[in-house]
Amino acid sequence: MSDAAHRAWLEAQLPVLVDAGLIDEAAAAGIRAHYGSPEDLAAQRRNRLLAIFGSLGALLVGLGIILLVAFNWEQLSRPMRTLAALLPLVTGQGLVAYARARRADSTAWLEGTALATFLALGAAMALISQTYQVGGTVEGFMLVWALLGLPLAYVTGASLPALGYLACVMAWAGLRFGAPRLPAYSLLIVLVLPPLIARLRADRSSSRGALMLWLLTAALLEWMALLLDDLPQAWVLPALAAGLALIYLADGIVEPRGAVGLWHRPFQVLGGTGLAILGLLGSSFGFDLWRAAELDALGPAQGLTLVGLLLGAGLLLWRADPERRQAKLGLGLLPASVLLGTALTGLGAADGSDTGATLASLLLNLHLLAAGVWQIALGTRRNSLALANGGLGLVLLLVFFRFFEADLGLIGRGLAFIGLGICFILANVFIARRMRP
Amino acid sequence: MIPGRWFWPAFGLMVLLQLALPGRMILQHEQTLRQGTEHRFKTAPVDPYDAFRGRYVALGFPDTQARPSAELAALDEAERQRLDTLYATVERGDDGFSSLGQLLLAPPAQGDYLRLPADRVSLMPGDGPARVDLPFDRYYLTEGLAPEAERLYRERRSADAEAGQAWLLVRLRAGRAVPAGLYIDDRRIEDLARTPGD
């Protein structure tokens, strides 16, 4: 039910409660004041719509200007093109000043003008590059655009230029991907954190807050990929598992609390999905995830990276409040199993056999199965359908993948399925006994 | 948002910064176009696309080698890694086309030269000729003209070995190069693409 529907329901219920003598008129008025009048809600909705349409309008106009610029108006003289390049930028800057002076309380004006200026900046640089035949790569262009646009996020406090900056920086790192970009990328991400965190503190639960969190999570994932790019192949899996667990477990710090949907939980969604995919790939007996994994020695920085990620994930799990810790235990502990699997594979590879890799896959199967069952049991105990369904989903995916795995013989698969079925029946009996009054 | 009284000074600084960089680019390129020396570089155009800056022809150059100076050749690998900028002299040949001459650690006292970021130069061991990735690697055209320009170049090139000679007119000043025109068979590419039969 939407806020408006909740409010309408409450409005209908209050006279009934007063008539029934459960609350008096004063209490009803107090409740109305607490949740805001229908007019307040309508005004809020109107402002939100204005902000969305204002931002979308600015985005479309800005992108349209970039496309017009990209056409290359060779009929225009150089001074005219220079003027055409700078005019949208100066207009945008003027509108930002106007928004601050006259419309300081309007999110639509603030976000719309800041975004339009950010895009006009890109258009100006593009047209000047075109006019003077400036060479250089697309990623170099994105970096200069990002750095020149960043002050908009600080000065106006709007979230959209910060998001634009983040998108440009991610494109810069992604277009020429490699570990040497890591220090600069880290610094570039840190540069945008102050305005981003300030905005998130103000409205983490809004759609804009959710958008910021999704982009921030994506930027963190890219940072982690750059970090892992330098590691020897065998150590990438435990480091990746630890990094994903860090993101998965950091949701309690970054994401809004309370009953919000998955749209507001990118850390949990992306971290959890990443861990589940990694676990499922690692649990496959036919997939080459554990192959070619001789344990090469790690350099000091590489060792520190791996230990740091593992300790970080462990610390987050340990420091989480008991309720969250229990709920996240299954996937949160996956890095430990992946590390053990890596060690087993490495030891096996040293002898030239596949036994270590097979044991590692078996270990991951057991881990995912235990994690799924644990989550189902926890969900049942807490009456949380989401938790129980998450666990059930994990187990079903595991079963689905194993059923179709051609590398396992029919007899092996048959026995494994019977064993699994018995485990489920036993778990069911156990849960039913525990829930008996 | 930057609070109260700090907003306007911060806003002013932001506006200055956002206008200063494009402004500086415009100024430097205008000066080079107006006062720079003309050089022609033989080239071969192909037609790619840049989502932000539009359609252009990418320029490939047949001869981009430069001889390292004695000082440069004497540097060991670690010293070469630390290099930030190099300078290549530009020499005009008897056929009227220019090519790179010597690769230096500092700008030459006289004559035209190109200022090159070190990562655009692939040095060979010792005094072997270095390969230079020239800084003018694209020429922007309107959406319709760029593919047409490439087609014309290919057609003329395959029809007659002597025809389809493409060259880029570049103006050089204080190490900076600004392309001033792309020509095929001595005709500006914009004119040629519009009226190929003339």
Interface residues (C-beta under 8 A of the other chain):
Chain A: I66 V69 A70 F71 N72 W73 E74 R78 T82 A85 L86 L89 V90 Q93 V96 A97 R100 L110 L121 G122 A124 M125 A126 I128 S129 Q130 T131 Y132 Q133 V134 G135 V138 F141 V144 L148 P151 L152 Y154 V155 T156 G157 A158
Chain B: M1 I2 F7 A10 F11 L13 M14 V15 L17 Q18 L19 L21 P22 M25 I26 H29 E30 L33 D50 A51 F52 R53 G54 R55 Y56 P135 F136 D137 R138 Y139 Y140 L141 T142 E143 L145 V178 P179 E190
